């Protein structure tokens, strides 16, 4: 599952904030949880409309993009 298929930007949903497809959960919330020391399981428990596959796909895409970013 690619991150592009799990994140949607739609001006009709939360004013265009990138959200997990099929939810009103902003993608940035996952990063905020992890930055705050919470686990992926804690995020998923608090946002049950987001699947593990969606969250992992987003993290994988972010990691791949960072690895390709010029120094």
N, C-alpha and C positions, 0 to 999 in steps of 0.2 A: 504494500500500500504506500503510495507516494504521498508526501506532505501536500503537494499541490491538490490532490484529491481529498484531503482531509481538512483543508483550511479554505474558507470562502470569504470573499470580501463582497458584500452586498450593501448598497446604500440604504436598503430597506431594513436591514438587520443591524441594530446598534450603531446606526449612522456610519456604516462602512467599516467598523472595527473588524479586523480579521478574526473570524470565529471558526471553531470546529464545525464542519458540515453537519447539518441536522440538529444543531444546538444553538443556544444563545450564549455559549461559553467562549469568551475571548481567548485566543491562543496564548496571549501573553501571560495569562493566569498560571498556566503550567510552569513557565519559566520563573514566575514570582514564587510559586510554591517551592520549587527546587532551590532557588537562591536563598529562600528563608530556612532551608534545612529540612523541609518536609520531603517525604518519599513520594515516589510515583503512586504507590498504593494509597497514600493519604489523599492525594489529588483525586484519584479515581473514585475513592469513597465519597468525597465531597461533591463530585460532579459525575454522577452515575450516567448521564447522557453521553459522556465521552467514553469511547471504548479504549481498551489498552492498545489495540492496533493503531488507532488514530494517534494516540499520544506518542507511541514509539516511532511511528512514521514521521511525526513532526520533529522529534528529537534527532532522528537519523538524518533527516534533510538538513537541519540546522548544523549538525556536526560536519556533514559533507561540505556544506557551503563554507564553513569556517576553515576547513582543511584546504580548500581551493583558493581562499582569499589571499591576495598578494600581501606580503609582509611590509 
